[in-house]
Amino acid sequence: MTTAAPDLHAKPACAIERPLTAIESPHPDLADWLATPMLAQAWTDAIVDCWLAAEAVEGIDATAPFTVLDLAPGMGRLRASLLPRLQARLAALGRGHWQVDYRDDDQVAAPGANPVVWLATGALGQPLPALFGVHYERTLRGELLATPNDAPQRYTLRCDWQPVDAAELGALPGNYLAHVNSAGFSMPLATLARLDALAQASAGRFLLLAVDYGVLKARDVRLGALYPPAEFMVGSDRLPLNLHAIASHQQAQGATVRASQQHTAGAVQYLAWCDGARDGTALADLLAERLTTCGPDAHAAALEAAEYLPPRLALLQGSTHDPEVCARMLPALLEAQPEDAVQRAAWSDALREVAVQAALRDDAFQFNLACAAWQLGDLALARHLLTGLHAEWPDHPDVCQLLAEVEIAAGRAELAPPLLHRALATHSDHEALLALLAQCEQRATARAAQPWCPAELPRDGELTLEPVGPEHASMLFTQYRDPQIGMMTRLPEFDSSEAMAVWLAEMESTPHRHGYAVVHADAGAIGVVSCAWHGDAAYLHFWLGTDWQGRGLAARAVRLALTAVPAGAQLYTSVYQDNHRSRRVLAQLGFTVLDCRAEAPDEGLIFMRLTAQCDVAGLAQLLRGLESPIALAVA
């Protein structure tokens, strides 16, 4: 007896062929993928220009709502990105009183009052289109049948063709009986019906802005570009959309259509404008021009460049601060922060623009964005992002650790231990948390050991004074980059933050010098106020970083330091004659000029005192006691 060879093409017993329409579901993620910030900005400009064009011919009612219909709302990315831009642009043009009614249904509040905007990110290809075919004068209607493959959600497709009357094909938009000899093609009948209903609800006044993947030219239909694929992955694959039919249908109803595509079946930027008897050619040309560089192809290219090239600020800015582009850049940016202070500030500004849109990304992205802001010294942005994450994950060790570090750097070290204890309650052996908590305790102990430092640190709004030490060197070095600071304050030059840290450690261990770091809640250490003491007299020094001068902060910082000076102390200082800014600060604080001068090479100094009890003799005694190189000239 022999056994027949197995049929390798036979379907498994469990592989049941079913219509694809019973399996396929919409793609909510496609709408969000297509709704990039660049697209949202281009569509915003097109929408406003459309409304302004209607206003110019008295074709609007400013008291009625301006309806925007989002035909594929997805998870809300387009709304979150476009609506604020739209409202801001209208406000900037003096039309902030126009009421924008942004909806995710097909309802129009005031038909005919104003042109209605329809937005379609991947919406025109849903639900699945009908399938038709022409084969040498035979007209056909097809049904796609799907058989499961070995891979989950992957199916093999087969088309079951049945004869259909030629009149049915002749009624379809696109005149395919004249174009096609032998080809199958899809027809978005449900979409066409929906567009007709929308046109009626909009009283024939509408602007359709769409982006989708499909076929635009009759030539490509004839060449088979709309024929369904042999395999299909549910949830990711889509049948190519027949945009040629949609365009033909809308043009037949009086709409002006513009569309652009870079390759067959690729992404299409589609625009249709209709407003009664008005000729929309010039407006459609203008609006279409705005859309040529904001499609998915440009977005995909930006993502690839962001992932494989070194971090490029221009690329992020050119993408309209797209969080997806930023996400590709962050690993490299975290690995190698820019050293140039101006570039760091520009990156910080760009990340702030990204953060406005970051809610539509995942928590991991927001945490990495916070890490980048922290490394750039933007404590405000880091705190904002981390606070949101902490509200959602109150005991997450990484979030608690970084938020604690931010608060320590911001002069709010008292906020750090509760954060660390909260995380340690569920992660008791987390080494980084334990180390940071130990560091907090050591710093608190060291401050308590300084008899001149108040138990409650001097604070004024966003400014805090805390004992200056090597831990402030990194931020202070950035702010010390202006050589004029060292020249005007007679401080040494530093070629690195490590060199500054060594010097700060030496100053910290000098008993007669009491120094405060001026700490800004949003930027960390930005300057220094210190006093060199001999007995009950002190010589005041202060400087403020180059990025924070001219904001009135120096006077506030010195005034804070003066609150910790013992009553009855004699306070002196000096300033170069041409240091007009520091002279103004000292005058605001009540310092007056002493009638004395220094010997060369310090003859350019002006000496000042805080109270009338401070005199030249007291100044001379202080300089001798501090072993200062400055010598007063004999009168």
FENTAKA-V247034 format. One record per residue. N is the residue number from 1. RES is the residue in three letters. SS is DSSP state (H for helix, E for strand, - for the rest). D_FIRST is the distance of its C-alpha to the first C-alpha in whole Angstrom. Layout:
n=[N | N]
res=[RES | RES]
ss=[SS | SS]
d_first=[D_FIRST | D_FIRST]
//
This chain:
n=[1 | 2 | 3 | 4 | 5 | 6 | 7 | 8 | 9 | 10 | 11 | 12 | 13 | 14 | 15 | 16 | 17 | 18 | 19 | 20 | 21 | 22 | 23 | 24 | 25 | 26 | 27 | 28 | 29 | 30 | 31 | 32 | 33 | 34 | 35 | 36 | 37 | 38 | 39 | 40 | 41 | 42 | 43 | 44 | 45 | 46 | 47 | 48 | 49 | 50 | 51 | 52 | 53 | 54 | 55 | 56 | 57 | 58 | 59 | 60 | 61 | 62 | 63 | 64 | 65 | 66 | 67 | 68 | 69 | 70 | 71 | 72 | 73 | 74 | 75 | 76 | 77 | 78 | 79 | 80 | 81 | 82 | 83 | 84 | 85 | 86 | 87 | 88 | 89 | 90 | 91 | 92 | 93 | 94 | 95 | 96 | 97 | 98 | 99 | 100 | 101 | 102 | 103 | 104 | 105 | 106 | 107 | 108 | 109 | 110 | 111 | 112 | 113 | 114 | 115 | 116 | 117 | 118 | 119 | 120 | 121 | 122 | 123 | 124 | 125 | 126 | 127 | 128 | 129 | 130 | 131 | 132 | 133 | 134 | 135 | 136 | 137 | 138 | 139 | 140 | 141 | 142 | 143 | 144 | 145 | 146 | 147 | 148 | 149 | 150 | 151 | 152 | 153 | 154 | 155 | 156 | 157 | 158 | 159 | 160 | 161 | 162 | 163 | 164 | 165 | 166 | 167 | 168 | 169 | 170 | 171 | 172 | 173 | 174 | 175 | 176 | 177 | 178 | 179 | 180 | 181 | 182 | 183 | 184 | 185 | 186 | 187 | 188 | 189 | 190 | 191 | 192 | 193 | 194 | 195 | 196 | 197 | 198 | 199 | 200 | 201 | 202 | 203 | 204 | 205 | 206 | 207 | 208 | 209 | 210 | 211 | 212 | 213 | 214 | 215 | 216 | 217 | 218 | 219 | 220 | 221 | 222 | 223 | 224 | 225 | 226 | 227 | 228 | 229 | 230 | 231 | 232 | 233 | 234 | 235 | 236 | 237 | 238 | 239 | 240 | 241 | 242 | 243 | 244 | 245 | 246 | 247 | 248 | 249 | 250 | 251 | 252 | 253 | 254 | 255 | 256 | 257 | 258 | 259 | 260 | 261 | 262 | 263 | 264 | 265 | 266 | 267 | 268 | 269 | 270 | 271 | 272 | 273 | 274 | 275 | 276 | 277 | 278 | 279 | 280 | 281 | 282 | 283 | 284 | 285 | 286 | 287 | 288 | 289 | 290 | 291 | 292 | 293 | 294 | 295 | 296 | 297 | 298 | 299 | 300 | 301 | 302 | 303 | 304 | 305 | 306 | 307 | 308 | 309 | 310 | 311 | 312 | 313 | 314 | 315 | 316 | 317 | 318 | 319 | 320 | 321 | 322 | 323 | 324 | 325 | 326 | 327 | 328 | 329 | 330 | 331 | 332 | 333 | 334 | 335 | 336 | 337 | 338 | 339 | 340 | 341 | 342 | 343 | 344 | 345 | 346 | 347 | 348 | 349 | 350 | 351 | 352 | 353 | 354 | 355 | 356 | 357 | 358 | 359 | 360 | 361 | 362 | 363 | 364 | 365 | 366 | 367 | 368 | 369 | 370 | 371 | 372 | 373 | 374 | 375 | 376 | 377 | 378 | 379 | 380 | 381 | 382 | 383 | 384 | 385 | 386 | 387 | 388 | 389 | 390 | 391 | 392 | 393 | 394 | 395 | 396 | 397 | 398 | 399 | 400 | 401 | 402 | 403 | 404 | 405 | 406 | 407 | 408 | 409 | 410 | 411 | 412 | 413 | 414 | 415 | 416 | 417 | 418 | 419 | 420 | 421 | 422 | 423 | 424 | 425 | 426 | 427 | 428 | 429 | 430 | 431 | 432 | 433 | 434 | 435 | 436 | 437 | 438 | 439 | 440 | 441 | 442 | 443 | 444 | 445 | 446 | 447 | 448 | 449 | 450 | 451 | 452 | 453 | 454 | 455 | 456 | 457 | 458 | 459 | 460 | 461 | 462 | 463 | 464 | 465 | 466 | 467 | 468 | 469 | 470 | 471 | 472 | 473 | 474 | 475 | 476 | 477 | 478 | 479 | 480 | 481 | 482 | 483 | 484 | 485 | 486 | 487 | 488 | 489 | 490 | 491 | 492 | 493 | 494 | 495 | 496 | 497 | 498 | 499 | 500 | 501 | 502 | 503 | 504 | 505 | 506 | 507 | 508 | 509 | 510 | 511 | 512 | 513 | 514 | 515 | 516 | 517 | 518 | 519 | 520 | 521 | 522 | 523 | 524 | 525 | 526 | 527 | 528 | 529 | 530 | 531 | 532 | 533 | 534 | 535 | 536 | 537 | 538 | 539 | 540 | 541 | 542 | 543 | 544 | 545 | 546 | 547 | 548 | 549 | 550 | 551 | 552 | 553 | 554 | 555 | 556 | 557 | 558 | 559 | 560 | 561 | 562 | 563 | 564 | 565 | 566 | 567 | 568 | 569 | 570 | 571 | 572 | 573 | 574 | 575 | 576 | 577 | 578 | 579 | 580 | 581 | 582 | 583 | 584 | 585 | 586 | 587 | 588 | 589 | 590 | 591 | 592 | 593 | 594 | 595 | 596 | 597 | 598 | 599 | 600 | 601 | 602 | 603 | 604 | 605 | 606 | 607 | 608 | 609 | 610 | 611 | 612 | 613 | 614 | 615 | 616 | 617 | 618 | 619 | 620 | 621 | 622 | 623 | 624 | 625 | 626 | 627 | 628 | 629 | 630 | 631 | 632 | 633 | 634 | 635]
res=[MET | THR | THR | ALA | ALA | PRO | ASP | LEU | HIS | ALA | LYS | PRO | ALA | CYS | ALA | ILE | GLU | ARG | PRO | LEU | THR | ALA | ILE | GLU | SER | PRO | HIS | PRO | ASP | LEU | ALA | ASP | TRP | LEU | ALA | THR | PRO | MET | LEU | ALA | GLN | ALA | TRP | THR | ASP | ALA | ILE | VAL | ASP | CYS | TRP | LEU | ALA | ALA | GLU | ALA | VAL | GLU | GLY | ILE | ASP | ALA | THR | ALA | PRO | PHE | THR | VAL | LEU | ASP | LEU | ALA | PRO | GLY | MET | GLY | ARG | LEU | ARG | ALA | SER | LEU | LEU | PRO | ARG | LEU | GLN | ALA | ARG | LEU | ALA | ALA | LEU | GLY | ARG | GLY | HIS | TRP | GLN | VAL | ASP | TYR | ARG | ASP | ASP | ASP | GLN | VAL | ALA | ALA | PRO | GLY | ALA | ASN | PRO | VAL | VAL | TRP | LEU | ALA | THR | GLY | ALA | LEU | GLY | GLN | PRO | LEU | PRO | ALA | LEU | PHE | GLY | VAL | HIS | TYR | GLU | ARG | THR | LEU | ARG | GLY | GLU | LEU | LEU | ALA | THR | PRO | ASN | ASP | ALA | PRO | GLN | ARG | TYR | THR | LEU | ARG | CYS | ASP | TRP | GLN | PRO | VAL | ASP | ALA | ALA | GLU | LEU | GLY | ALA | LEU | PRO | GLY | ASN | TYR | LEU | ALA | HIS | VAL | ASN | SER | ALA | GLY | PHE | SER | MET | PRO | LEU | ALA | THR | LEU | ALA | ARG | LEU | ASP | ALA | LEU | ALA | GLN | ALA | SER | ALA | GLY | ARG | PHE | LEU | LEU | LEU | ALA | VAL | ASP | TYR | GLY | VAL | LEU | LYS | ALA | ARG | ASP | VAL | ARG | LEU | GLY | ALA | LEU | TYR | PRO | PRO | ALA | GLU | PHE | MET | VAL | GLY | SER | ASP | ARG | LEU | PRO | LEU | ASN | LEU | HIS | ALA | ILE | ALA | SER | HIS | GLN | GLN | ALA | GLN | GLY | ALA | THR | VAL | ARG | ALA | SER | GLN | GLN | HIS | THR | ALA | GLY | ALA | VAL | GLN | TYR | LEU | ALA | TRP | CYS | ASP | GLY | ALA | ARG | ASP | GLY | THR | ALA | LEU | ALA | ASP | LEU | LEU | ALA | GLU | ARG | LEU | THR | THR | CYS | GLY | PRO | ASP | ALA | HIS | ALA | ALA | ALA | LEU | GLU | ALA | ALA | GLU | TYR | LEU | PRO | PRO | ARG | LEU | ALA | LEU | LEU | GLN | GLY | SER | THR | HIS | ASP | PRO | GLU | VAL | CYS | ALA | ARG | MET | LEU | PRO | ALA | LEU | LEU | GLU | ALA | GLN | PRO | GLU | ASP | ALA | VAL | GLN | ARG | ALA | ALA | TRP | SER | ASP | ALA | LEU | ARG | GLU | VAL | ALA | VAL | GLN | ALA | ALA | LEU | ARG | ASP | ASP | ALA | PHE | GLN | PHE | ASN | LEU | ALA | CYS | ALA | ALA | TRP | GLN | LEU | GLY | ASP | LEU | ALA | LEU | ALA | ARG | HIS | LEU | LEU | THR | GLY | LEU | HIS | ALA | GLU | TRP | PRO | ASP | HIS | PRO | ASP | VAL | CYS | GLN | LEU | LEU | ALA | GLU | VAL | GLU | ILE | ALA | ALA | GLY | ARG | ALA | GLU | LEU | ALA | PRO | PRO | LEU | LEU | HIS | ARG | ALA | LEU | ALA | THR | HIS | SER | ASP | HIS | GLU | ALA | LEU | LEU | ALA | LEU | LEU | ALA | GLN | CYS | GLU | GLN | ARG | ALA | THR | ALA | ARG | ALA | ALA | GLN | PRO | TRP | CYS | PRO | ALA | GLU | LEU | PRO | ARG | ASP | GLY | GLU | LEU | THR | LEU | GLU | PRO | VAL | GLY | PRO | GLU | HIS | ALA | SER | MET | LEU | PHE | THR | GLN | TYR | ARG | ASP | PRO | GLN | ILE | GLY | MET | MET | THR | ARG | LEU | PRO | GLU | PHE | ASP | SER | SER | GLU | ALA | MET | ALA | VAL | TRP | LEU | ALA | GLU | MET | GLU | SER | THR | PRO | HIS | ARG | HIS | GLY | TYR | ALA | VAL | VAL | HIS | ALA | ASP | ALA | GLY | ALA | ILE | GLY | VAL | VAL | SER | CYS | ALA | TRP | HIS | GLY | ASP | ALA | ALA | TYR | LEU | HIS | PHE | TRP | LEU | GLY | THR | ASP | TRP | GLN | GLY | ARG | GLY | LEU | ALA | ALA | ARG | ALA | VAL | ARG | LEU | ALA | LEU | THR | ALA | VAL | PRO | ALA | GLY | ALA | GLN | LEU | TYR | THR | SER | VAL | TYR | GLN | ASP | ASN | HIS | ARG | SER | ARG | ARG | VAL | LEU | ALA | GLN | LEU | GLY | PHE | THR | VAL | LEU | ASP | CYS | ARG | ALA | GLU | ALA | PRO | ASP | GLU | GLY | LEU | ILE | PHE | MET | ARG | LEU | THR | ALA | GLN | CYS | ASP | VAL | ALA | GLY | LEU | ALA | GLN | LEU | LEU | ARG | GLY | LEU | GLU | SER | PRO | ILE | ALA | LEU | ALA | VAL | ALA]
ss=[- | - | - | - | - | - | - | - | - | - | - | - | - | - | - | - | - | E | E | H | H | H | - | - | - | - | - | H | H | H | H | H | H | H | - | - | H | H | H | H | H | H | H | H | H | H | H | H | H | H | H | H | H | H | H | H | - | - | - | - | - | - | - | - | - | E | E | E | E | E | - | - | - | - | - | - | H | H | H | H | H | H | H | H | H | H | H | H | H | H | H | H | - | - | - | - | - | - | - | E | E | E | E | - | - | - | - | - | - | - | - | - | - | - | - | E | E | E | E | E | E | - | - | - | - | - | - | - | - | E | E | E | E | E | E | - | - | E | E | E | E | E | E | E | E | E | E | E | - | - | - | - | - | E | E | E | E | E | E | E | E | E | E | - | - | H | H | H | H | H | - | - | - | - | - | H | H | H | H | - | - | E | E | E | E | E | E | - | H | H | H | H | H | H | H | H | H | H | H | H | H | - | - | - | E | E | E | E | E | E | E | E | E | E | E | - | - | H | H | H | H | H | - | - | - | - | - | - | - | - | E | E | E | - | - | - | - | - | - | - | E | E | H | H | H | H | H | H | H | H | H | H | - | - | - | E | E | E | E | E | E | - | - | - | - | - | E | E | E | E | E | E | E | E | E | - | - | - | - | - | H | H | H | H | H | H | H | H | H | H | - | - | - | - | - | H | H | H | H | H | H | H | H | H | H | H | H | H | - | - | - | - | H | H | H | H | H | H | - | - | - | - | H | H | H | H | H | H | H | H | H | H | H | H | H | - | - | - | - | - | H | H | H | H | H | H | H | H | H | H | H | H | H | H | H | H | - | H | H | H | - | - | H | H | H | H | H | H | H | H | H | H | H | H | H | H | - | - | H | H | H | H | H | H | H | H | H | H | H | H | H | H | - | - | - | - | H | H | H | H | H | H | H | H | H | H | H | H | H | - | - | - | H | H | H | H | H | H | H | H | H | H | H | H | - | - | - | - | - | - | H | H | H | H | H | H | H | H | H | H | H | H | H | H | H | H | H | H | - | - | - | - | - | - | - | - | - | - | E | E | - | - | E | E | E | E | E | - | - | H | H | H | H | H | H | H | H | H | H | - | - | - | H | H | H | H | H | H | H | - | - | - | - | - | - | - | H | H | H | H | H | H | H | H | H | H | H | H | - | - | - | - | E | E | E | E | E | E | E | E | - | - | - | E | E | E | E | E | E | E | E | E | E | E | - | - | E | E | E | E | E | E | E | E | - | - | - | - | - | - | - | - | H | H | H | H | H | H | H | H | H | H | H | - | - | - | - | - | - | E | E | E | E | E | E | E | - | - | - | H | H | H | H | H | H | H | H | H | - | - | - | E | E | - | - | - | - | E | - | - | - | - | - | - | E | E | E | E | E | - | - | - | - | - | - | H | H | H | H | H | H | H | H | H | H | - | - | - | - | - | - | E | - | - | -]
d_first=[0 | 4 | 7 | 10 | 13 | 16 | 19 | 22 | 24 | 23 | 26 | 25 | 25 | 29 | 30 | 32 | 34 | 38 | 41 | 43 | 46 | 44 | 44 | 46 | 50 | 53 | 54 | 57 | 57 | 57 | 61 | 62 | 60 | 62 | 65 | 67 | 71 | 71 | 70 | 72 | 75 | 74 | 74 | 77 | 79 | 77 | 78 | 81 | 82 | 81 | 83 | 86 | 85 | 85 | 89 | 90 | 90 | 91 | 88 | 87 | 88 | 89 | 89 | 86 | 83 | 81 | 77 | 74 | 71 | 68 | 65 | 63 | 64 | 62 | 63 | 66 | 67 | 68 | 71 | 72 | 72 | 74 | 76 | 78 | 79 | 79 | 82 | 84 | 84 | 86 | 88 | 89 | 90 | 92 | 89 | 88 | 89 | 87 | 84 | 81 | 78 | 75 | 72 | 68 | 68 | 69 | 72 | 76 | 79 | 81 | 80 | 82 | 84 | 83 | 80 | 76 | 74 | 70 | 68 | 65 | 63 | 59 | 60 | 60 | 56 | 55 | 54 | 51 | 52 | 51 | 48 | 49 | 49 | 50 | 48 | 50 | 52 | 49 | 50 | 47 | 47 | 45 | 43 | 42 | 38 | 37 | 34 | 34 | 33 | 33 | 37 | 39 | 41 | 39 | 37 | 36 | 38 | 37 | 40 | 39 | 42 | 43 | 46 | 50 | 53 | 55 | 58 | 56 | 56 | 59 | 61 | 59 | 62 | 61 | 61 | 57 | 57 | 60 | 58 | 55 | 53 | 49 | 49 | 48 | 50 | 51 | 54 | 56 | 57 | 58 | 60 | 62 | 63 | 64 | 66 | 67 | 68 | 70 | 72 | 73 | 74 | 76 | 78 | 77 | 78 | 75 | 74 | 70 | 69 | 66 | 63 | 60 | 57 | 56 | 57 | 60 | 60 | 59 | 58 | 56 | 54 | 54 | 52 | 50 | 51 | 50 | 47 | 45 | 43 | 39 | 39 | 42 | 43 | 45 | 48 | 49 | 48 | 50 | 49 | 52 | 55 | 56 | 60 | 61 | 60 | 62 | 65 | 65 | 66 | 68 | 70 | 70 | 72 | 75 | 73 | 74 | 71 | 71 | 67 | 66 | 63 | 62 | 59 | 56 | 55 | 57 | 60 | 62 | 66 | 67 | 70 | 71 | 75 | 76 | 80 | 81 | 83 | 84 | 82 | 80 | 79 | 82 | 81 | 77 | 77 | 79 | 77 | 74 | 75 | 75 | 72 | 71 | 70 | 69 | 65 | 62 | 62 | 65 | 64 | 61 | 63 | 66 | 63 | 62 | 65 | 66 | 63 | 63 | 67 | 70 | 71 | 73 | 76 | 76 | 72 | 73 | 76 | 74 | 71 | 74 | 73 | 70 | 68 | 65 | 67 | 69 | 66 | 64 | 68 | 68 | 67 | 68 | 72 | 72 | 71 | 74 | 77 | 79 | 82 | 85 | 87 | 87 | 83 | 82 | 84 | 83 | 79 | 80 | 82 | 78 | 76 | 79 | 78 | 74 | 75 | 76 | 72 | 70 | 70 | 67 | 65 | 64 | 66 | 65 | 66 | 69 | 70 | 69 | 72 | 74 | 74 | 74 | 78 | 79 | 78 | 80 | 83 | 83 | 83 | 83 | 80 | 78 | 80 | 79 | 75 | 75 | 77 | 75 | 72 | 74 | 74 | 70 | 70 | 73 | 71 | 69 | 70 | 70 | 72 | 75 | 75 | 76 | 78 | 80 | 81 | 82 | 84 | 86 | 86 | 88 | 90 | 89 | 88 | 88 | 85 | 83 | 83 | 82 | 79 | 78 | 78 | 76 | 73 | 74 | 74 | 70 | 70 | 72 | 71 | 71 | 73 | 74 | 75 | 77 | 78 | 80 | 81 | 83 | 84 | 86 | 87 | 89 | 90 | 92 | 93 | 95 | 96 | 98 | 100 | 101 | 105 | 105 | 102 | 102 | 100 | 99 | 98 | 100 | 98 | 99 | 96 | 94 | 96 | 96 | 98 | 96 | 97 | 96 | 94 | 91 | 89 | 90 | 90 | 87 | 88 | 92 | 91 | 90 | 93 | 95 | 94 | 97 | 100 | 103 | 102 | 102 | 105 | 107 | 106 | 107 | 103 | 102 | 99 | 95 | 92 | 90 | 89 | 89 | 92 | 93 | 92 | 94 | 97 | 96 | 96 | 99 | 101 | 99 | 101 | 104 | 106 | 108 | 106 | 104 | 102 | 99 | 96 | 97 | 93 | 92 | 89 | 87 | 88 | 89 | 92 | 94 | 97 | 99 | 103 | 104 | 108 | 109 | 112 | 115 | 117 | 117 | 117 | 113 | 113 | 110 | 107 | 104 | 102 | 99 | 96 | 96 | 94 | 96 | 99 | 101 | 100 | 103 | 100 | 103 | 106 | 103 | 102 | 105 | 107 | 104 | 105 | 109 | 108 | 107 | 110 | 113 | 116 | 119 | 117 | 118 | 116 | 116 | 114 | 114 | 113 | 113 | 116 | 113 | 110 | 111 | 108 | 109 | 113 | 112 | 109 | 112 | 115 | 113 | 112 | 116 | 117 | 120 | 121 | 123 | 126 | 125 | 123 | 122 | 123 | 121 | 118 | 117 | 120 | 118 | 117 | 118 | 119 | 118 | 119 | 117 | 121 | 124 | 125 | 123 | 125 | 125 | 126 | 123 | 121 | 123 | 122 | 119 | 118 | 120 | 118 | 114 | 115 | 115 | 115 | 117 | 121 | 123 | 126 | 130 | 132]
//
